[in-house]
Amino acid sequence: MTGRFDMAHRRDVLRLLFNGAVFAAGGGAAALASGPAWARPTAVRPPKLPGLIETSRAFPDISERIAAISQGLLGTRYRGHTLIGSPKTSEEFVSREDAFDCVTFCETVLAAALSARPEDFVPALRMIRYHDGIVTYYARNHYFHEWCARNIANGLCREVELPGMVTIEKTVTWHREFEPRHFTMRVIPANSVLDHHAMLKNGDIAGFVTRRASLDYFHTGFVMFGRNGKSKGELLLRHAAESRRRVIDEPMARFLRANRVRYVTVLRPRDPAASTATSKI
């Protein structure tokens, strides 16, 4: 009986990934049919993620798995506003691999890298995106500062410290549905990221602090070295770029300069064996 259930569960997960979107917490097929057009995949195609999860198991270190999985998604188109939910409508759990914004790209790759098998992907993604994995609009990590804090608290990531770190204060009001929130943020000057890049690893998650007074961060992506993501070469940012409308590799120095970045936060994903949160995934 258990074996039949496991096989059925595996087929269900792969079917949902094949459809390009996963809708849970009251969603399912009805949500897939009724969701907004911009949140539905435009075509059904064989999924990449299950195969990327399986092949990346050959790499013992999570940084190598992130490099391999994210490389397999280079060129995927950019699309914003793919998550479904609001203060007035029910939150639907969404997973898709046919289009990303900067945050959903990082969430998807990290969840895949944490997964020992394709069936582990959905619960991992829920833990990353939502506080305690609870799928509601108010439990979603809307501000990237809270995304970082919660994914450190649950053991999935740790903060990377570089020379010159400073503390800044911000009161954010970008999401008008929430009361103003005050954040105390430990950040790295952009020049220190470049000067001390040898202290970084493939797969580190970089968050870029915005100059807007009402918001914390404006973008995120993965640190990579070298065009193939494997060698200590040029420092790159692998990210879902709105300006280029797809997932790309871009020289980190160029990105920092073009966007007048002053401060960066860097997190390092932890291997599941080192994480206290693995029992939740």
Summary of the structure (lengths in Angstrom):
residues: 281
radius of gyration: 18.3
end to end distance: 23.2
largest distance: 58.7
contacts: 877
relative contact order: 0.15
helix: 39%
strand: 23%
